[in-house]
Amino acid sequence: MEMIQGLSISKKVVAFTFDDGPHPLYTPQVLEIFKDVGGRATFFMVGEEMEKYPKLVKRVASEGHEIGNHTYSHPYLSKISDEECLGEIDRNEVLVEELIGQKPVVFRPPYFDYNDQVCRILDKKGYSMIGALNFEARDWEQPGVEHIFRASLESVKEGSILIFHDGYGDRSQTVKAVRMLVQKLNNQGYQFVSVSELLRVFNE
C-alpha cells in the first residue's frame, strides 16, 4: 500500500485536508472559508476530540465535508502492538459512524508514522492511506502565515492533496494562510473537493 499524496489528473481540482480536530474555534472558521467558495474539504479527526465536540463533527458532515480516520488518541502507530493499532483505527471508525451515520474510508496515520503491519491492517479494512504534497509548509510548527501560504501554493497542481491542522494548539496562522490560498486558487478556477471525490475523479 502506498501513501497517496496527489493524483495525476487533468482537471483543476485540489483537496485540502485538516488534521487533529475538531476544534471549537478553528474548525468553524475553516468551514466558513469553504462555504464562501462552495468547496469541500476532508477533516482527519481524532477520536478523543470528536468525543468532546460531537455537534461540531455533525456540522462538518452536514455541510458536505468528508471526515477521515486519524485514530482515536493520535499515537505513533509503528510503536504500538498490532492489536492496539487496530483498536485505535476501529475506535475512531465506530465514533464517526455513530455521529454521522457512515464509516470513514480514508485514513491518515498520525505523524505520517506507519510500517508494513499498519499497511496490512488498513488494506484489510479497505482504507486509502492519504499523505500530502505541501510538507514544506509545516503549518504545525506555526512558521508564519506567509510561509504556510507560499510553501503550499508551490505544491499546488491539478490533483494535489494539501495538509493543514485545525486542532491541537494555536491554528490562527493556518486559518489566515488557508483563507489566502483558497481565494487565490478560486480565482485561478480551481475546485475544492474531498479526498474521496478526488479519488473518484482519478478513477473515472
Secondary structure by P-SEA (a helix, b strand, c coil): cccccccccccbbbbbbbccccccccaaaaaaaaaaacbbbbbbccaaaaaacaaaaaaaaaabbbbbbccccccccccccaaaaaaaaaaaaaaaaaaccccccccccccccccaaaaaaaaaabbbbbbbccccccccccccaaaaaaaaaaacccbbbbbbbcccccaaaaaaaaaaaaaaaaaabbbbbcaaaaaaaaac
